[in-house]
């Protein structure tokens, strides 16, 4: 199964317009996960290469967001 990147234009009243990235497969999608295209591309590639079962996608997304949050805190 191939995990694909979703790219969308979004708007937030506090920050204005931005490009958001997410991940999808035919049976599920998670949108607006981050604004860093290279991070989401790496995540999608890892999910695809390791043949992540769709059953575990929500957990993997949670881990991905947690990792991004920790990186931001450490900057």
C-alpha positions in Angstrom: 0.0 0.0 0.0 1.3 3.4 -0.9 0.8 6.3 1.5 0.4 9.6 -0.3 0.9 13.2 0.7 -2.1 15.6 0.8 -1.4 19.3 0.1 -4.0 21.9 0.9 -4.3 25.7 1.2 -5.7 26.6 4.6 -6.5 29.8 6.5 -6.3 30.6 10.1 -7.5 33.9 11.5 -4.5 34.3 13.8 -1.7 33.3 11.3 -3.3 33.8 7.9 -3.0 31.6 4.8 -0.7 28.6 4.9 0.0 25.3 3.1 -0.9 22.2 5.1 0.2 18.7 4.5 -1.3 15.4 5.5 -1.3 11.7 4.6 -3.8 9.4 2.9 -4.5 5.9 1.7 -7.7 4.8 -0.1 -9.5 4.0 3.2 -8.3 6.9 5.4 -6.8 10.4 5.5 -5.3 12.7 8.1 -5.2 16.3 6.9 -3.4 19.4 8.2 -0.8 17.5 10.2 2.1 19.9 9.5 3.4 22.7 7.3 6.7 21.0 6.5 6.6 19.1 3.2 9.8 17.2 3.8 8.7 15.9 7.2 5.4 14.6 5.8 7.2 13.1 2.8 9.6 11.3 5.0 6.6 10.0 7.2 4.7 8.8 4.1 7.8 7.1 2.8 8.5 5.3 6.1 4.8 4.2 6.3 5.0 2.8 2.7 8.4 1.1 3.0 7.5 -0.6 6.3 4.1 -1.5 4.9 2.2 0.0 7.8 -1.2 -1.6 8.2 -4.0 0.9 8.0 -5.2 -0.4 11.4 -2.1 1.3 12.9 -2.2 4.6 10.9 -3.9 6.6 13.7 -1.3 5.5 16.2 1.5 6.3 13.7 0.0 9.8 13.1 -0.2 10.4 16.9 3.5 9.4 17.2 4.4 11.7 14.2 2.7 14.7 15.8 4.2 14.0 19.2 7.7 13.9 17.6 7.1 17.2 15.7 5.9 18.8 19.0 9.0 17.7 20.8 11.2 19.1 18.0 9.5 22.5 18.2 9.9 22.5 22.0 13.6 21.8 21.7 14.3 24.7 19.2 
